[in-house]
Amino acid sequence: MEPTLLFFFTLVFAIPILGIVYSAFQRWLQHKEKMGQLIADQTAERAAQYGAHVERIEARLRVVEKIVTDAGVQTAAQIEALREDL
């Protein structure tokens, strides 16, 4: 094959094909970046929801601890235990 013919085919076919491949690669990178950002946003939102959920559970646990350690409740439980023995 002659060098000029090879040069001609390179100009006609290879350069446009490389341009198309480069363009497709750029679009793929943009897509991956957008997907990564969406996943990061969802993860942050989920973390905030879990944090709020844990706070609610901790508040409920504090109430239960207060009830369990209350002396009046313990006295009432002892009285009920005595009634059951009769």
The first five atom37 places (N, CA, C, CB, O) and aatype in JSON, in Angstrom:
{
  "aatype": [12, 6, 14, 16, 10, 10, 13, 13, 13, 16, 10, 19, 13, 0, 9, 14, 9, 10, 7, 9, 19, 18, 15, 0, 13, 5, 1, 17, 10, 5, 8, 11, 6, 11, 12, 7, 5, 10, 9, 0, 3, 5, 16, 0, 6, 1, 0, 0, 5, 18, 7, 0, 8, 19, 6, 1, 9, 6, 0, 1, 10, 1, 19, 19, 6, 11, 9, 19, 16, 3, 0, 7, 19, 5, 16, 0, 0, 5, 9, 6, 0, 10, 1, 6, 3, 10],
  "atom_mask": [
    [1, 1, 1, 1, 1],
    [1, 1, 1, 1, 1],
    [1, 1, 1, 1, 1],
    [1, 1, 1, 1, 1],
    [1, 1, 1, 1, 1],
    [1, 1, 1, 1, 1],
    [1, 1, 1, 1, 1],
    [1, 1, 1, 1, 1],
    [1, 1, 1, 1, 1],
    [1, 1, 1, 1, 1],
    [1, 1, 1, 1, 1],
    [1, 1, 1, 1, 1],
    [1, 1, 1, 1, 1],
    [1, 1, 1, 1, 1],
    [1, 1, 1, 1, 1],
    [1, 1, 1, 1, 1],
    [1, 1, 1, 1, 1],
    [1, 1, 1, 1, 1],
    [1, 1, 1, 0, 1],
    [1, 1, 1, 1, 1],
    [1, 1, 1, 1, 1],
    [1, 1, 1, 1, 1],
    [1, 1, 1, 1, 1],
    [1, 1, 1, 1, 1],
    [1, 1, 1, 1, 1],
    [1, 1, 1, 1, 1],
    [1, 1, 1, 1, 1],
    [1, 1, 1, 1, 1],
    [1, 1, 1, 1, 1],
    [1, 1, 1, 1, 1],
    [1, 1, 1, 1, 1],
    [1, 1, 1, 1, 1],
    [1, 1, 1, 1, 1],
    [1, 1, 1, 1, 1],
    [1, 1, 1, 1, 1],
    [1, 1, 1, 0, 1],
    [1, 1, 1, 1, 1],
    [1, 1, 1, 1, 1],
    [1, 1, 1, 1, 1],
    [1, 1, 1, 1, 1],
    [1, 1, 1, 1, 1],
    [1, 1, 1, 1, 1],
    [1, 1, 1, 1, 1],
    [1, 1, 1, 1, 1],
    [1, 1, 1, 1, 1],
    [1, 1, 1, 1, 1],
    [1, 1, 1, 1, 1],
    [1, 1, 1, 1, 1],
    [1, 1, 1, 1, 1],
    [1, 1, 1, 1, 1],
    [1, 1, 1, 0, 1],
    [1, 1, 1, 1, 1],
    [1, 1, 1, 1, 1],
    [1, 1, 1, 1, 1],
    [1, 1, 1, 1, 1],
    [1, 1, 1, 1, 1],
    [1, 1, 1, 1, 1],
    [1, 1, 1, 1, 1],
    [1, 1, 1, 1, 1],
    [1, 1, 1, 1, 1],
    [1, 1, 1, 1, 1],
    [1, 1, 1, 1, 1],
    [1, 1, 1, 1, 1],
    [1, 1, 1, 1, 1],
    [1, 1, 1, 1, 1],
    [1, 1, 1, 1, 1],
    [1, 1, 1, 1, 1],
    [1, 1, 1, 1, 1],
    [1, 1, 1, 1, 1],
    [1, 1, 1, 1, 1],
    [1, 1, 1, 1, 1],
    [1, 1, 1, 0, 1],
    [1, 1, 1, 1, 1],
    [1, 1, 1, 1, 1],
    [1, 1, 1, 1, 1],
    [1, 1, 1, 1, 1],
    [1, 1, 1, 1, 1],
    [1, 1, 1, 1, 1],
    [1, 1, 1, 1, 1],
    [1, 1, 1, 1, 1],
    [1, 1, 1, 1, 1],
    [1, 1, 1, 1, 1],
    [1, 1, 1, 1, 1],
    [1, 1, 1, 1, 1],
    [1, 1, 1, 1, 1],
    [1, 1, 1, 1, 1]
  ],
  "atom_positions": [
    [[0.85, -1.18, 0.0], [0.0, 0.0, 0.0], [0.89, 1.24, 0.0], [-0.96, 0.0, 1.22], [1.93, 1.28, 0.66]],
    [[0.48, 2.2, -0.73], [1.26, 3.43, -0.83], [1.09, 4.27, 0.44], [0.85, 4.25, -2.07], [0.03, 4.24, 1.06]],
    [[2.11, 4.99, 0.82], [2.01, 5.82, 2.04], [0.93, 6.89, 1.92], [3.35, 6.48, 2.33], [0.28, 7.21, 2.92]],
    [[0.72, 7.44, 0.75], [-0.31, 8.48, 0.61], [-1.7, 7.88, 0.76], [-0.18, 9.19, -0.74], [-2.59, 8.51, 1.32]],
    [[-1.88, 6.66, 0.25], [-3.17, 6.0, 0.39], [-3.44, 5.66, 1.86], [-3.21, 4.71, -0.48], [-4.56, 5.81, 2.34]],
    [[-2.4, 5.21, 2.56], [-2.53, 4.92, 3.99], [-2.83, 6.2, 4.76], [-1.24, 4.26, 4.52], [-3.66, 6.19, 5.67]],
    [[-2.18, 7.27, 4.41], [-2.43, 8.57, 5.04], [-3.86, 9.01, 4.77], [-1.44, 9.63, 4.53], [-4.52, 9.55, 5.67]],
    [[-4.35, 8.8, 3.58], [-5.71, 9.17, 3.21], [-6.72, 8.38, 4.05], [-5.95, 8.93, 1.7], [-7.66, 8.96, 4.58]],
    [[-6.53, 7.06, 4.17], [-7.45, 6.25, 4.96], [-7.4, 6.64, 6.43], [-7.11, 4.76, 4.8], [-8.42, 6.6, 7.13]],
    [[-6.23, 7.01, 6.9], [-6.1, 7.47, 8.29], [-6.92, 8.73, 8.5], [-4.63, 7.71, 8.65], [-7.64, 8.85, 9.49]],
    [[-6.8, 9.66, 7.59], [-7.56, 10.91, 7.71], [-9.06, 10.67, 7.58], [-7.11, 11.91, 6.66], [-9.85, 11.27, 8.31]],
    [[-9.45, 9.81, 6.68], [-10.87, 9.62, 6.38], [-11.55, 8.76, 7.44], [-11.05, 8.98, 5.0], [-12.69, 9.04, 7.82]],
    [[-10.87, 7.73, 7.93], [-11.54, 6.8, 8.82], [-11.07, 6.87, 10.28], [-11.36, 5.41, 8.31], [-11.89, 6.92, 11.19]],
    [[-9.8, 6.86, 10.5], [-9.28, 6.74, 11.86], [-9.58, 7.97, 12.71], [-7.8, 6.5, 11.82], [-10.0, 7.83, 13.86]],
    [[-9.38, 9.14, 12.17], [-9.6, 10.35, 12.97], [-11.08, 10.51, 13.34], [-9.12, 11.6, 12.2], [-11.36, 10.78, 14.51]],
    [[-12.03, 10.35, 12.43], [-13.45, 10.43, 12.86], [-13.83, 9.34, 13.86], [-14.36, 10.34, 11.64], [-14.6, 9.58, 14.79]],
    [[-13.29, 8.13, 13.65], [-13.61, 7.06, 14.59], [-13.06, 7.38, 15.97], [-13.04, 5.72, 14.09], [-13.74, 7.16, 16.97]],
    [[-11.85, 7.9, 16.05], [-11.28, 8.31, 17.34], [-12.1, 9.41, 17.98], [-9.83, 8.77, 17.16], [-12.28, 9.44, 19.2]],
    [[-12.6, 10.33, 17.15], [-13.46, 11.4, 17.68], [-14.75, 10.85, 18.27], [0.0, 0.0, 0.0], [-15.19, 11.31, 19.32]],
    [[-15.34, 9.88, 17.61], [-16.58, 9.26, 18.1], [-16.3, 8.5, 19.4], [-17.18, 8.31, 17.03], [-17.07, 8.59, 20.36]],
    [[-15.22, 7.76, 19.44], [-14.86, 7.0, 20.63], [-14.59, 7.95, 21.79], [-13.64, 6.1, 20.37], [-15.02, 7.7, 22.92]],
    [[-13.88, 9.04, 21.53], [-13.58, 10.02, 22.58], [-14.86, 10.64, 23.11], [-12.63, 11.11, 22.05], [-15.03, 10.82, 24.32]],
    [[-15.77, 10.97, 22.2], [-17.04, 11.57, 22.6], [-17.85, 10.59, 23.46], [-17.86, 12.0, 21.37], [-18.43, 10.98, 24.48]],
    [[-17.89, 9.34, 23.05], [-18.62, 8.33, 23.83], [-17.99, 8.15, 25.2], [-18.66, 6.98, 23.08], [-18.7, 8.0, 26.19]],
    [[-16.66, 8.17, 25.26], [-15.97, 8.03, 26.54], [-16.29, 9.21, 27.46], [-14.45, 7.92, 26.31], [-16.49, 9.03, 28.66]],
    [[-16.33, 10.42, 26.91], [-16.66, 11.6, 27.71], [-18.09, 11.5, 28.26], [-16.52, 12.87, 26.86], [-18.33, 11.83, 29.43]],
    [[-19.02, 11.04, 27.43], [-20.41, 10.89, 27.9], [-20.49, 9.83, 29.0], [-21.35, 10.51, 26.71], [-21.23, 9.99, 29.97]],
    [[-19.73, 8.75, 28.85], [-19.72, 7.7, 29.85], [-19.17, 8.24, 31.18], [-18.89, 6.49, 29.36], [-19.7, 7.94, 32.25]],
    [[-18.09, 9.03, 31.09], [-17.52, 9.62, 32.31], [-18.51, 10.56, 32.99], [-16.23, 10.38, 31.99], [-18.62, 10.56, 34.22]],
    [[-19.22, 11.36, 32.21], [-20.22, 12.27, 32.78], [-21.33, 11.48, 33.46], [-20.8, 13.18, 31.69], [-21.81, 11.85, 34.54]],
    [[-21.73, 10.39, 32.82], [-22.78, 9.55, 33.39], [-22.31, 8.94, 34.72], [-23.17, 8.42, 32.4], [-23.06, 8.96, 35.7]],
    [[-21.09, 8.42, 34.76], [-20.57, 7.83, 35.98], [-20.46, 8.89, 37.1], [-19.2, 7.19, 35.72], [-20.74, 8.59, 38.26]],
    [[-20.05, 10.09, 36.74], [-19.95, 11.16, 37.73], [-21.32, 11.52, 38.29], [-19.29, 12.4, 37.11], [-21.47, 11.72, 39.49]],
    [[-22.31, 11.59, 37.4], [-23.66, 11.92, 37.85], [-24.22, 10.8, 38.74], [-24.59, 12.14, 36.64], [-24.85, 11.09, 39.76]],
    [[-23.99, 9.57, 38.37], [-24.46, 8.45, 39.19], [-23.77, 8.45, 40.56], [-24.21, 7.12, 38.46], [-24.4, 8.19, 41.58]],
    [[-22.49, 8.75, 40.57], [-21.77, 8.82, 41.85], [-22.33, 9.91, 42.74], [0.0, 0.0, 0.0], [-22.46, 9.72, 43.95]],
    [[-22.67, 11.06, 42.16], [-23.24, 12.15, 42.94], [-24.61, 11.77, 43.48], [-23.35, 13.43, 42.08], [-24.93, 12.07, 44.63]],
    [[-25.43, 11.1, 42.67], [-26.75, 10.67, 43.14], [-26.63, 9.66, 44.28], [-27.55, 10.06, 41.98], [-27.38, 9.73, 45.25]],
    [[-25.7, 8.74, 44.16], [-25.49, 7.75, 45.22], [-25.01, 8.44, 46.5], [-24.47, 6.68, 44.78], [-25.45, 8.09, 47.6]],
    [[-24.13, 9.42, 46.36], [-23.64, 10.15, 47.53], [-24.78, 10.91, 48.2], [-22.5, 11.13, 47.13], [-24.87, 10.93, 49.43]],
    [[-25.66, 11.52, 47.41], [-26.81, 12.24, 47.97], [-27.74, 11.28, 48.71], [-27.58, 12.98, 46.85], [-28.2, 11.59, 49.81]],
    [[-28.01, 10.13, 48.1], [-28.89, 9.15, 48.75], [-28.27, 8.63, 50.04], [-29.18, 7.99, 47.79], [-28.98, 8.43, 51.03]],
    [[-26.98, 8.41, 50.02], [-26.3, 7.91, 51.21], [-26.37, 8.93, 52.34], [-24.84, 7.56, 50.89], [-26.6, 8.58, 53.5]],
    [[-26.16, 10.2, 52.01], [-26.23, 11.25, 53.03], [-27.65, 11.35, 53.6], [-25.8, 12.62, 52.43], [-27.82, 11.52, 54.8]],
    [[-28.64, 11.24, 52.74], [-30.03, 11.3, 53.21], [-30.35, 10.12, 54.12], [-31.0, 11.33, 52.01], [-30.98, 10.29, 55.16]],
    [[-29.9, 8.94, 53.73], [-30.13, 7.75, 54.56], [-29.42, 7.88, 55.9], [-29.64, 6.5, 53.83], [-29.97, 7.49, 56.93]],
    [[-28.22, 8.4, 55.9], [-27.48, 8.58, 57.15], [-28.21, 9.55, 58.07], [-26.05, 9.09, 56.87], [-28.27, 9.33, 59.29]],
    [[-28.77, 10.6, 57.52], [-29.54, 11.55, 58.33], [-30.79, 10.88, 58.91], [-29.93, 12.79, 57.49], [-31.15, 11.11, 60.07]],
    [[-31.45, 10.06, 58.1], [-32.64, 9.35, 58.59], [-32.27, 8.39, 59.71], [-33.33, 8.59, 57.44], [-32.97, 8.3, 60.72]],
    [[-31.16, 7.66, 59.53], [-30.73, 6.73, 60.58], [-30.36, 7.49, 61.85], [-29.54, 5.89, 60.09], [-30.64, 7.03, 62.96]],
    [[-29.73, 8.63, 61.71], [-29.37, 9.44, 62.87], [-30.61, 9.88, 63.64], [0.0, 0.0, 0.0], [-30.64, 9.81, 64.87]],
    [[-31.63, 10.33, 62.92], [-32.87, 10.75, 63.57], [-33.55, 9.56, 64.24], [-33.82, 11.41, 62.55], [-34.1, 9.68, 65.34]],
    [[-33.5, 8.41, 63.59], [-34.11, 7.21, 64.15], [-33.4, 6.79, 65.44], [-34.06, 6.06, 63.12], [-34.05, 6.43, 66.42]],
    [[-32.09, 6.85, 65.44], [-31.31, 6.5, 66.64], [-31.62, 7.47, 67.77], [-29.8, 6.5, 66.34], [-31.73, 7.06, 68.92]],
    [[-31.77, 8.74, 67.46], [-32.12, 9.72, 68.5], [-33.47, 9.4, 69.13], [-32.14, 11.15, 67.92], [-33.62, 9.49, 70.35]],
    [[-34.45, 9.03, 68.3], [-35.77, 8.67, 68.84], [-35.68, 7.43, 69.73], [-36.78, 8.42, 67.7], [-36.3, 7.37, 70.78]],
    [[-34.9, 6.45, 69.3], [-34.75, 5.23, 70.09], [-34.05, 5.53, 71.41], [-33.95, 4.17, 69.31], [-34.44, 5.0, 72.45]],
    [[-33.04, 6.38, 71.39], [-32.34, 6.75, 72.62], [-33.28, 7.48, 73.58], [-31.12, 7.63, 72.31], [-33.22, 7.26, 74.79]],
    [[-34.15, 8.34, 73.05], [-35.09, 9.06, 73.9], [-36.07, 8.08, 74.55], [-35.87, 10.13, 73.08], [-36.37, 8.2, 75.74]],
    [[-36.54, 7.12, 73.79], [-37.45, 6.11, 74.34], [-36.74, 5.26, 75.38], [-38.02, 5.22, 73.23], [-37.33, 4.9, 76.41]],
    [[-35.51, 4.92, 75.13], [-34.74, 4.11, 76.07], [-34.54, 4.86, 77.39], [-33.39, 3.72, 75.46], [-34.59, 4.26, 78.46]],
    [[-34.3, 6.17, 77.3], [-34.15, 6.96, 78.53], [-35.44, 6.9, 79.37], [-33.79, 8.43, 78.2], [-35.38, 6.82, 80.59]],
    [[-36.59, 6.96, 78.69], [-37.87, 6.89, 79.41], [-38.03, 5.52, 80.06], [-39.06, 7.17, 78.44], [-38.45, 5.43, 81.22]],
    [[-37.7, 4.46, 79.34], [-37.82, 3.11, 79.9], [-36.86, 2.95, 81.09], [-37.52, 2.04, 78.82], [-37.23, 2.36, 82.1]],
    [[-35.64, 3.47, 80.96], [-34.68, 3.38, 82.07], [-35.21, 4.12, 83.3], [-33.31, 3.96, 81.66], [-35.05, 3.67, 84.43]],
    [[-35.84, 5.26, 83.07], [-36.39, 6.03, 84.18], [-37.52, 5.25, 84.86], [-36.9, 7.41, 83.7], [-37.62, 5.26, 86.08]],
    [[-38.35, 4.59, 84.07], [-39.45, 3.82, 84.63], [-38.92, 2.63, 85.43], [-40.4, 3.33, 83.51], [-39.39, 2.35, 86.53]],
    [[-37.94, 1.93, 84.87], [-37.4, 0.74, 85.51], [-36.69, 1.08, 86.8], [-36.46, 0.02, 84.57], [-36.78, 0.32, 87.77]],
    [[-35.98, 2.19, 86.84], [-35.22, 2.54, 88.04], [-36.04, 3.34, 89.05], [-33.99, 3.34, 87.65], [-35.53, 3.69, 90.12]],
    [[-37.28, 3.61, 88.74], [-38.15, 4.36, 89.65], [-38.48, 3.48, 90.86], [-39.46, 4.82, 88.93], [-38.89, 2.33, 90.71]],
    [[-38.29, 4.01, 92.05], [-38.51, 3.25, 93.29], [-39.98, 2.89, 93.46], [-38.03, 4.06, 94.5], [-40.29, 1.82, 93.99]],
    [[-40.88, 3.75, 93.02], [-42.31, 3.47, 93.15], [-42.72, 2.26, 92.34], [0.0, 0.0, 0.0], [-43.57, 1.47, 92.76]],
    [[-42.14, 2.11, 91.2], [-42.45, 0.95, 90.35], [-41.94, -0.31, 91.02], [-41.83, 1.11, 88.94], [-42.6, -1.35, 90.99]],
    [[-40.76, -0.23, 91.62], [-40.21, -1.4, 92.3], [-41.07, -1.79, 93.5], [-38.76, -1.12, 92.75], [-41.29, -2.97, 93.75]],
    [[-41.54, -0.81, 94.22], [-42.41, -1.08, 95.37], [-43.71, -1.71, 94.9], [-42.7, 0.21, 96.16], [-44.2, -2.66, 95.52]],
    [[-44.28, -1.19, 93.82], [-45.52, -1.74, 93.29], [-45.31, -3.18, 92.83], [-46.05, -0.88, 92.12], [-46.18, -4.03, 93.01]],
    [[-44.18, -3.46, 92.24], [-43.88, -4.83, 91.79], [-43.75, -5.75, 92.98], [-42.58, -4.86, 90.94], [-44.18, -6.9, 92.92]],
    [[-43.15, -5.27, 94.07], [-43.02, -6.11, 95.28], [-44.39, -6.39, 95.89], [-42.1, -5.42, 96.32], [-44.64, -7.5, 96.36]],
    [[-45.26, -5.4, 95.89], [-46.61, -5.59, 96.42], [-47.36, -6.61, 95.57], [-47.38, -4.25, 96.47], [-48.03, -7.49, 96.11]],
    [[-47.25, -6.49, 94.25], [-47.93, -7.45, 93.36], [-47.38, -8.85, 93.58], [-47.76, -7.04, 91.88], [-48.13, -9.82, 93.53]],
    [[-46.08, -8.97, 93.82], [-45.48, -10.28, 94.06], [-46.03, -10.88, 95.36], [-43.94, -10.18, 94.13], [-46.27, -12.09, 95.42]],
    [[-46.22, -10.07, 96.37], [-46.8, -10.56, 97.61], [-48.24, -11.01, 97.42], [-46.73, -9.49, 98.69], [-48.66, -12.0, 98.01]],
    [[-48.99, -10.3, 96.59], [-50.39, -10.67, 96.33], [-50.46, -12.02, 95.6], [-51.09, -9.57, 95.48], [-51.35, -12.83, 95.86]],
    [[-49.53, -12.24, 94.71], [-49.53, -13.48, 93.95], [-49.22, -14.69, 94.85], [-48.53, -13.41, 92.8], [-49.67, -15.8, 94.57]],
    [[-48.46, -14.47, 95.92], [-48.12, -15.54, 96.85], [-49.32, -16.0, 97.66], [-47.02, -15.09, 97.78], [-49.36, -17.14, 98.12]],
    [[-50.31, -15.14, 97.84], [-51.49, -15.49, 98.66], [-52.38, -16.45, 98.0], [-52.27, -14.29, 99.01], [-53.4, -16.83, 98.57]]
  ]
}
